[in-house]
Amino acid sequence: LSIRNLIVNIELVSVGSSYFTAVDPKEIMSVPSQKKAAGIIMIHNHPCGEMKPSDHDLDATDRMIQVGRILDIHVIDHLIISEREFCGYYSFENYGVMEQLRKSVKYIPSLEVKQEFQKRFGIVQEMFKEKLKLTRKESKEKGSREEKRSIAKHMLKDGESIEKIMRYTGLSKLTIHKLNKEL
């Protein structure tokens, strides 16, 4: 398909038996690569009429998505067609299978997986550091509030005026009255 998803070429890549056909990513991607296609839609048939993708179908699609990423050719969908079924086709995209396979890391080289993990781990570390800073700050502020309340209680016990306690602790009149009731 072109960048506008218009058909540039239709190519028969493999003819198999009633049960199986070999799928070679080099063969599948050679024509789209030569035609400078932006994307492809893979189509194959299930002569038996079963529309559910097989494990082999899922695996082949996963591989093609990864090869497509390398070649910058987007694998848009994979269709299973059959003349025995009323609907006539099964779309991997419509059933959410393409979305799941695009998240797969099965065929991504381990170095790329490691780099992605390190990148995401770094982001999580930074988030944790920020949260820790906030927690420490909140802890200091809470400790400072508790310390002020403790000083105010001692000053109340010593008979100091509310205005003086307000000046020394920065607590509100209402807070000091509440503390006085607690005593």
C-alpha positions in Angstrom: 0.0 0.0 0.0 1.1 3.6 -0.6 1.4 6.2 2.2 -2.3 6.9 1.6 -3.2 3.2 1.9 -3.8 2.9 -1.9 -3.0 -0.5 -3.5 0.4 -0.3 -5.2 0.8 -4.0 -5.9 -0.8 -7.4 -5.2 1.6 -10.3 -5.1 1.2 -14.0 -4.6 4.1 -15.0 -2.4 3.5 -18.6 -1.4 1.3 -21.6 -2.5 1.0 -24.3 0.1 -0.8 -27.6 0.8 -4.2 -28.0 2.3 -2.7 -27.8 5.7 0.3 -25.5 5.6 2.4 -23.0 3.7 5.9 -21.8 4.4 6.1 -18.1 5.2 9.5 -16.4 4.6 9.8 -12.8 5.7 12.4 -12.1 3.0 10.0 -13.2 0.3 7.0 -11.4 1.7 8.9 -8.1 2.2 11.0 -8.2 -1.0 8.2 -6.8 -3.3 6.9 -4.1 -0.9 10.6 -3.1 -0.3 11.2 -2.8 -4.0 8.0 -0.9 -4.6 8.8 1.4 -1.7 5.5 0.6 -0.1 4.5 2.2 3.1 2.4 -0.7 4.4 1.1 -4.2 3.6 -1.9 -6.2 4.3 -1.2 -9.9 4.5 -3.9 -12.3 3.3 -4.1 -16.1 3.3 -6.9 -18.6 3.0 -8.1 -21.4 5.3 -9.7 -23.9 2.9 -11.2 -25.8 5.8 -13.4 -22.8 6.7 -11.9 -22.3 10.2 -11.5 -18.6 10.6 -9.6 -18.5 13.9 -5.9 -17.8 13.4 -3.6 -20.7 14.1 -0.4 -20.4 16.3 1.5 -20.4 13.0 -0.6 -17.5 11.7 0.0 -15.5 14.8 3.8 -16.3 14.8 4.2 -15.4 11.2 2.4 -12.1 11.7 4.5 -11.3 14.7 7.7 -11.9 12.7 6.4 -9.8 9.8 5.6 -6.9 12.1 9.1 -6.9 13.4 10.6 -7.1 9.9 8.3 -4.3 8.8 9.6 -2.1 11.6 13.2 -2.6 10.4 12.2 -1.9 6.8 9.8 0.9 7.7 6.9 -1.0 6.1 3.8 -1.0 8.4 2.0 -4.3 8.6 -1.6 -2.9 8.7 -3.6 -6.1 8.9 -3.6 -9.8 8.3 -6.8 -11.3 6.8 -7.8 -15.0 6.8 -10.3 -15.6 4.0 -12.6 -18.6 3.3 -15.5 -19.2 1.0 -17.1 -21.6 3.6 -17.8 -19.0 6.2 -20.7 -16.6 5.9 -18.6 -13.5 6.7 -15.9 -14.6 4.4 -12.9 -13.2 6.3 -11.3 -12.7 9.7 -9.3 -9.4 10.2 -6.5 -9.5 12.8 -6.9 -5.7 13.2 -10.7 -5.8 13.8 -10.3 -8.5 16.5 -7.5 -6.6 18.3 -4.9 -9.2 17.4 -2.6 -6.8 15.6 -2.5 -4.5 18.6 -1.4 -7.4 20.8 1.2 -8.5 18.3 2.6 -5.0 17.9 3.4 -5.1 21.6 5.2 -8.5 21.3 8.9 -8.7 22.0 9.3 -12.2 20.8 11.3 -11.3 17.7 12.9 -8.1 18.9 16.7 -8.6 19.4 17.5 -9.0 23.1 19.8 -5.9 23.0 16.8 -3.7 22.0 14.7 -5.3 24.7 17.5 -4.6 27.2 17.8 -0.9 26.0 14.0 -0.4 26.3 14.0 -1.9 29.7 16.8 0.3 30.8 15.0 3.4 29.4 11.8 2.5 31.2 13.6 1.6 34.4 15.4 5.0 34.3 12.0 6.8 34.0 10.6 4.8 36.9 13.8 5.6 39.0 13.3 9.3 38.3 9.7 9.1 39.3 10.7 7.3 42.5 13.3 9.9 43.3 10.8 12.7 42.8 8.2 10.9 45.0 10.9 10.3 47.7 11.8 14.1 47.6 8.1 14.9 48.1 7.8 12.4 50.9 10.8 13.8 52.7 9.5 17.3 52.3 6.1 16.3 53.6 7.7 14.5 56.4 9.7 17.6 57.4 6.6 19.7 57.2 4.7 17.3 59.3 7.5 17.1 61.8 7.6 20.9 61.9 3.8 21.1 62.5 4.0 18.6 65.3 6.9 20.4 66.8 5.0 23.7 66.7 2.0 22.1 68.3 4.1 20.6 71.0 5.7 24.0 71.8 2.2 25.6 71.8 1.0 22.9 74.3 4.0 23.6 76.6 3.4 27.4 76.4 -0.3 26.9 77.2 0.6 24.8 80.2 3.0 27.6 81.3 0.1 30.1 81.0 1.4 32.1 78.1 -1.1 34.2 76.1 -2.6 32.9 72.9 -1.2 36.0 71.0 2.4 35.2 72.2 2.0 31.5 71.2 0.7 32.6 67.8 3.8 34.8 67.4 6.3 32.1 68.4 4.7 29.1 66.6 2.9 30.7 63.6 -0.2 28.6 64.5 -3.7 30.0 64.1 -5.8 31.1 67.0 -8.3 28.3 66.2 -5.6 25.6 66.3 -4.3 26.9 69.7 -7.8 26.9 71.1 -8.2 23.3 69.9 -4.9 22.4 71.6 -6.0 24.1 74.8 -9.1 21.9 74.8 -7.0 18.7 74.4 -5.1 19.6 77.6 
